[in-house]
Amino acid sequence: MGPGVRRDDEGGGNIRETFQPCVYIMASRRHGTLYIGVTSNLPQRAFQHREGLIPGFSRDYGVTRLVWHEAHATMEAAILREKRLKEWRREWKIDLIEQRNPNWLDMAIGLGLPRLAS
């Protein structure tokens, strides 16, 4: 099964996507380049960043490490939070990351993705 996919808990063996609106921050390394995004499928999105499947900023700057994420009840709430975070000063974003993840560990491991190669 790929990222963001899980077996149906009802025992039918069916596979379904797991959807949860989230805001997330990816980094190239500790105190490196930051990328803030929003998604309804965080494991899949983290995988896409890691593999460079998304053209643009994150691929150009090697932003592959999931360092912070926050779930929301609706996509609208997640998008609003994303927009607000993008307006923050860099120091505030770093403080937000380090409150929950002081060592800037790759949180995608907890979502089922393998460790990043050094």
Long-range contacts (C-beta under 8 A, 24 or more apart in sequence): 2-44, 2-47, 3-41, 3-43, 3-44, 3-46, 3-47, 3-111, 3-112, 3-113, 4-41, 4-42, 4-43, 4-44, 4-45, 4-47, 17-41, 18-43, 20-71, 21-71, 21-72, 21-73, 21-74, 21-75, 21-77, 21-78, 22-69, 22-70, 22-71, 22-72, 22-78, 23-69, 23-70, 23-72, 23-78, 23-81, 23-82, 23-85, 24-66, 24-68, 24-69, 24-70, 25-66, 25-67, 25-68, 25-69, 25-85, 25-93, 25-96, 25-97, 26-58, 26-63, 26-64, 26-65, 26-66, 26-67, 27-63, 27-65, 27-67, 27-97, 27-104, 28-61, 28-62, 28-63, 28-64, 28-65, 29-65, 29-104, 30-103, 30-104, 31-94, 31-104, 32-63, 33-61, 33-62, 33-63, 34-63, 34-90, 34-93, 35-61, 35-63, 36-82, 36-85, 36-86, 36-93, 37-82, 38-75, 38-78, 38-79, 38-81, 38-82, 40-75, 42-66, 42-69, 42-111, 43-108, 43-111, 43-112, 43-113, 46-108, 46-111, 46-113, 47-108, 47-113, 50-108, 50-113, 50-116, 64-116, 65-104, 65-106, 65-108, 65-116, 66-106, 66-107, 66-108, 66-111, 67-97, 67-101, 67-104, 67-105, 67-106, 67-107, 68-96, 68-97, 68-100, 68-101, 68-107, 69-107
